[in-house]
């Protein structure tokens, strides 16, 4: 039985019209006077903390904690402002898939497994009315490495659902090979969707338990059989 389903955010649940990337660039410019470099970085499947560290390294800026704190305090301000004006929306089938999970006779708990910091995740999902569906999660605040964010999500799941929660009772859903990899890292089942950072042909070699074009192509009961 599946007891916990963990969703990635960007490219899996929602598209924000590049709001995160824009907020990164705006923060680097306004807080650090750095106007170039983010356009060369690959954001898909990455964690916020690793992206900031990479940018600091590009510009030879010391990556001490004070600089990270300065960055993220400003970042959430810009993200909230930019997301509010976003023309993005939910990825195909998301709300129907969530409704299907919640309608199951023994519905799993829904959570998040994301490279966003927690406040960034909330800002993005509240914009599209999705935040309140999720009871727990693993975020970039927990660890810089996505695999260890998955460990944090598993530990939280056990605190809520009980220490007997087994990895094979968890499904991790994401749109990049990073998502599949971190799901496998904790021994969870994985569902890859080609709605974001990777095409279907790029996801198939990752050998997720399920690989689909989008969430309209799979039903809740297929990943949560009785």
N, C-alpha and C positions, 0 to 999 in steps of 0.2 A: 504493500500500500504506500502511496506517495503522501507524505505528511507535510512537506514544505516545498513550495515552488518559488524560486528566486529569479527575479527579472533584472537584466541590464536595463539601462534607461535610454541613452542616446542611440537611435537607430533600431532599437528593439521596441520600446514603448512609444517614444515620441521623436519627432524631428522639430528642432527649434529654429531652423533657418540659420544655423551657425552661430547661435547666440553665445555659446560658451567660448568659441574661438574669438568672437568679437570682444567679449568681456575680458578675455586674457589680454588681447592687444591693447585695449583701452587702459587696463590697469598698468601694464608695463610702461605705457606712454605717460600716464598722468602721475604715477607714483615714483617711477625710476628714470623717466626721461629717455626710455628706450623705445624707439619707434619701428624697428625692423627686426626680423628674425622669426616671428611667430608664423609668418606665411610659409616658411620652409618646413615647419614641424608637422608631423603626422599625429593627429589627435585621436583617430578611431582606435578604440580598445585600450587606450592609455589611462593612467591615473593622473588626477590633477596635480598631485605632489611631484610625480616624476616629470611632468611637463614643465612645471615651474623650475625644477632643478636643472633640467636641460637648457632652459632659456637663460638662467643665471650663468651656466657654464659657457654658453655661446658668447655672452657678453663679459665674461671674466668677473662676474659679480659674486661676492662671497655668499654661499648658501647657508648662512647662519640662521638660527630659528627666528631672530627678529625680522629678517627679510621675508621669510615665509609668512609670518604673522601680519606684516605690513601688506603683503600682496593679497592675502585672502580676505582681510578686513575690507579692502577696497573692491576686490573682485565680486563679492556677493552684492555690493551696492550696484555695480555696473550690470551684473547678470540680471538682477531683478528688473532694472530699468529696460534692458534690451529685450529680455524675454517677454515682457509685457507688450512690446510692440511687434513681437515675432509673428510671422505669417505661417509658421509651421503648424503641426497638428499631430494627432495620434497616428501611429503606423497602422497599416491595414489589419483589421480583425482584432485589434487589441482589446477593445471594450467587450466585444462578444466573447472572446476567449476567456477573459477574466470572469464574465458572467457565467460561462459554462463551468469554470472551476468552482465557483461559489455555489452553483446549483447541484453539485454532486451530492450523493447521499452522505458521504463522509468527506466534506470539502477540506482540501489542504490549507494550511496557513500560507498567506502570500507575503513575500518579502522582496527585498532588493539586494542586488549584488552589483555594485557599480564603482567605477573609477572616479566618480564625482565625490566631492566632500559632501557631508550630510546636508548642509544648508543649501548647497547648489542643487542637490537632488530634489529637495523640497520645493525650491523656487521653480524649477522646471516642471515638476509634476503638478503642483498646485495651479499653474497657469492653464493646464488642460483638464483640471478636475480629477486627477488620478491619484494624488498623494494619499488620500484617506483609505485606499484599498490595501495598503501595505502596513503590516504590523511590526516589522523589524527589518534589519538589513546589515550589510557590510559596506563600508564607505572608505574613501581615501583617507579620512581622518584616522582610520584604524591601522593602515599600513600603506607604504608606498608601492609595494608589490601586489599585483592583482591576485596572485595565488593565495597570499596571506590575508587578503581581504575576504576571500572565500572561507578561510579558516575562521575568521572573526564572525562571519555570518552563521557558520555551522555552530560555533560556540553559543551564539545568541539563541539560535533555534533550540539548542539543548536546554538552555536556561528557561525557555518558555514552554516547550513541548515535553521536556523531560530528558534526562541523561541517556535514556534508551533510544533516542533518535539516531538512526543509522544513516550513513551517507547514501546508501542505495534507496532511501526513502525521500530523497531530495532530487528535484529537477532544477537545473540551471538553464535559463533561457537567455541567449544573446546573439548578436549579429556579427561577431568577428571570431577568428581562431583563438584570440586571447580569452574569450568567454568560454569556449569549449575547453580550452586547456585548464582554466582555473576550476571549472566544474569537475574535470577528471582528477585534478590535483587532490580534491577532498573525497574522491570516490563517488561523486554524485552522477546521476543520469544527466544527459545534456540534450538540449534542443537548439539547433542553429537555424536562424531565420535570415534570409537574404534581403533584409529591408534597410540595411544601413551601410556599414563600413566595408563589407565584402560581398562579392557576387556569389551566386549559388555554386558555380564551378570552383570557386576558391574555398568554399566551406565544405564541400563533399569530401576532400582528402582528410579533413579533421576527424572523420569517423564519429561524429556525434550519434547519439542513439536515434535521433530524428533530425533530418535536414529538409527544410521546406522553403519555398519562395517567400511566404508570409504566413501570418497566423490564421488567415482564412482557409488555409490548406490542411489544417489539423484541428481535431476537436479535443476538448478537455479530457474526455473519457479515454482517448487514445494514450495519453501520458499518465492517466490516473485510472487504470483499470480496477474493477472491483476486486 
